[in-house]
Amino acid sequence: MKNHLTQTGEISLLEKMIATGNYRIAYYRAHQKWYDQKLEVLLKNRINPDKKTVFYAPTWESDSLSWYRAIEETASRFNLLLRLHPFLEELYPVEHEKIKYLCDQTPGVIDLSKFPSIYPIINRSDYYLGDFSSIGYDFLTMNKPLFFLNRHDGEIYECGVTLEEGQPIGEAIEAFQDNATLSEKRKKLAWKVFGPEKNCEIIRSEIKEALSFDRASWITEPIA
């Protein structure tokens, strides 16, 4: 957003700007034990310890066939943690019910769509699978491999592997070997997107300072 405002020249209109960093992951880390325990309750006796875990987070605009294929092919080789977009149920209720039914019938799939925080899920996962969900950017913060079912605009697609149409999904993920080049790209993009991490107390103090600054600026203006 800062880059965009700079390019358009609008940044000159701002008297004060607070770069928050990724305050959501900062909050998660501050309370990580509590969040992780909540997730483990849902995963108890449902995770195969001999398999790695994929976090699948599709958007509502994906091809419905890719949803079903991704679930079936990935769950055959991995534990699959699924996070459906809330718009899917609202806009495509029939497809949503079909996916829910498929999850119930497919061993190794755990639907976490109602679990409110994504960072415990990311922490518990080994790989990300998605399309153009913003969760892919959140996944960058833990520098783990990313896989995409289709390609769109954005630097994030240079940080992972875009699977070809018809390519066996689970097989491709299983055969993947991470490398230093992709890891470095993920780290650089995470820094570009979120900037340095700040704890919530620092963010709060900077916001208070900014509010005091703005308030004082108009209080001291002469009355017309």
C-alpha positions in Angstrom: 0.0 0.0 0.0 2.9 2.4 0.8 4.4 1.7 -2.6 1.0 2.2 -4.3 0.5 5.6 -2.5 4.0 6.6 -3.5 3.5 5.8 -7.1 0.2 7.7 -7.3 1.6 10.7 -5.4 -1.1 10.4 -2.7 1.4 9.7 0.0 2.1 13.5 0.2 -1.4 14.0 1.5 -0.6 12.0 4.6 0.7 13.7 7.7 1.5 10.5 9.5 1.8 6.8 8.5 2.0 3.8 10.8 3.5 0.7 9.3 2.0 -2.1 11.5 3.9 -5.0 10.1 2.2 -8.4 10.3 0.5 -7.7 13.7 -1.7 -10.9 13.3 1.3 -13.2 13.5 2.8 -11.1 16.3 -0.4 -11.6 18.2 -0.4 -15.3 17.4 3.2 -15.8 18.6 2.4 -13.9 21.8 -0.4 -16.4 22.5 0.9 -19.4 20.5 0.6 -22.0 23.2 -3.1 -21.3 23.7 -4.0 -21.2 19.9 -2.0 -24.4 19.2 -3.7 -26.3 21.9 -7.1 -25.3 20.5 -6.1 -26.6 17.1 -4.7 -29.8 18.5 -8.0 -30.6 20.2 -9.6 -30.6 16.7 -6.8 -32.7 15.2 -6.6 -35.3 17.9 -6.5 -38.8 16.5 -7.2 -37.4 13.0 -3.6 -36.8 11.9 -1.4 -39.5 10.6 2.1 -38.9 12.1 3.7 -40.8 9.3 2.5 -38.3 6.7 3.3 -34.7 6.0 0.5 -32.1 6.1 -0.9 -29.9 3.3 -2.9 -26.8 4.0 -5.4 -26.3 1.2 -7.1 -22.9 1.1 -9.0 -22.3 -2.2 -11.0 -19.2 -3.0 -14.6 -19.2 -4.1 -13.8 -18.5 -7.7 -11.9 -21.7 -8.4 -13.1 -24.3 -10.8 -15.3 -26.7 -8.8 -13.5 -29.7 -10.5 -10.2 -28.5 -9.1 -11.7 -28.5 -5.6 -12.7 -32.1 -5.7 -9.5 -33.2 -7.5 -7.2 -31.3 -5.1 -8.9 -32.9 -2.1 -8.9 -36.5 -3.4 -5.4 -36.5 -4.9 -3.8 -34.6 -2.0 -5.5 -36.6 0.8 -4.3 -39.9 -0.8 -0.7 -39.0 0.1 -0.9 -36.3 2.9 -2.9 -35.1 5.9 -5.1 -32.4 4.4 -6.2 -29.4 6.4 -8.9 -27.6 4.5 -10.0 -24.0 4.9 -12.9 -23.1 2.6 -13.5 -19.4 1.8 -16.7 -18.2 3.6 -18.0 -16.8 0.3 -18.1 -20.3 -1.1 -21.0 -21.3 1.1 -22.8 -18.0 0.4 -22.4 -17.9 -3.3 -22.2 -21.6 -4.3 -24.1 -23.6 -1.6 -24.5 -26.7 -3.8 -20.8 -27.0 -4.4 -20.1 -26.2 -0.8 -22.3 -29.1 0.4 -20.6 -31.4 -2.2 -17.2 -30.5 -0.8 -18.3 -31.0 2.8 -19.7 -34.4 1.8 -16.5 -35.3 0.0 -14.4 -34.3 3.1 -16.6 -36.5 5.3 -16.0 -39.5 3.0 -12.3 -39.0 2.4 -9.9 -40.2 5.0 -7.2 -37.8 6.0 -9.2 -34.6 5.3 -9.9 -32.3 8.2 -12.2 -29.3 7.5 -11.0 -26.3 9.5 -13.2 -23.7 7.8 -14.7 -22.7 11.1 -11.4 -22.4 13.0 -11.0 -18.6 13.4 -7.2 -18.3 13.2 -5.0 -19.4 10.2 -1.6 -19.1 11.8 -1.9 -22.2 14.0 -2.9 -24.1 10.8 0.1 -22.7 8.9 2.4 -23.6 11.8 1.0 -27.2 11.8 1.4 -27.6 8.0 4.3 -28.5 5.8 3.0 -27.2 2.5 0.5 -24.7 1.2 -1.9 -25.4 -1.7 -4.1 -22.7 -3.2 -4.9 -20.5 -6.1 -5.0 -16.7 -5.4 -6.1 -16.7 -1.8 -4.3 -14.1 0.4 -3.5 -16.9 2.8 -0.6 -17.7 0.4 1.0 -14.4 1.6 0.4 -15.4 5.2 2.2 -18.7 4.5 5.3 -16.7 3.4 5.8 -15.6 7.0 6.9 -19.2 8.0 8.9 -19.7 4.8 7.4 -23.0 3.8 6.8 -24.4 0.2 3.8 -23.1 -1.8 1.9 -24.8 -4.6 -0.6 -23.1 -6.9 -3.3 -24.8 -8.9 -3.4 -21.9 -11.4 -1.4 -18.8 -12.1 -2.5 -15.1 -11.7 -0.7 -11.8 -11.5 1.6 -11.3 -8.5 5.2 -11.9 -7.3 4.1 -14.7 -5.1 3.9 -17.1 -8.0 7.6 -16.8 -8.4 8.0 -18.1 -4.8 6.4 -21.4 -5.4 5.4 -24.1 -7.9 2.5 -23.7 -10.2 1.0 -27.1 -11.1 0.2 -27.8 -14.7 -3.4 -28.6 -15.6 -3.9 -32.4 -15.2 -0.7 -32.8 -13.3 -1.2 -35.3 -10.3 -1.4 -32.9 -7.4 -0.4 -35.1 -4.5 2.3 -36.8 -6.5 3.8 -33.5 -7.5 3.9 -32.2 -4.0 5.4 -35.4 -2.7 8.2 -35.3 -5.3 9.1 -31.7 -4.6 12.4 -30.8 -3.1 12.7 -27.3 -1.6 15.7 -25.2 -2.5 17.6 -22.1 -1.3 16.5 -20.0 -4.3 12.8 -20.4 -3.5 13.4 -20.0 0.2 15.1 -16.7 -0.4 12.4 -15.5 -2.7 9.8 -16.3 0.0 11.8 -14.4 2.6 12.2 -11.3 0.4 8.6 -11.2 -0.6 7.4 -11.6 3.0 9.6 -8.7 4.0 8.3 -6.6 1.1 4.7 -7.4 1.9 4.7 -7.1 5.7 8.0 -5.3 6.6 9.6 -5.7 10.0 7.5 -7.4 12.6 6.3 -5.2 15.5 4.7 -6.3 18.7 1.3 -5.0 19.6 2.5 -2.6 22.3 4.8 -0.8 19.9 2.0 -0.5 17.3 -0.3 0.9 20.0 2.2 3.5 21.2 2.8 4.6 17.6 -0.9 4.9 16.9 -1.4 7.0 20.1 1.5 9.2 19.1 0.0 9.7 15.6 -3.4 10.5 17.0 -2.0 13.1 19.4 0.0 14.6 16.6 -3.0 15.0 14.3 -5.2 16.2 17.1 -2.7 18.9 18.2 -2.4 20.1 14.6 -6.0 21.2 14.3 -6.4 22.3 17.9 -3.6 24.8 17.5 -5.0 26.2 14.2 -6.3 29.8 14.7 -10.1 30.1 14.8 -11.5 31.8 11.7 
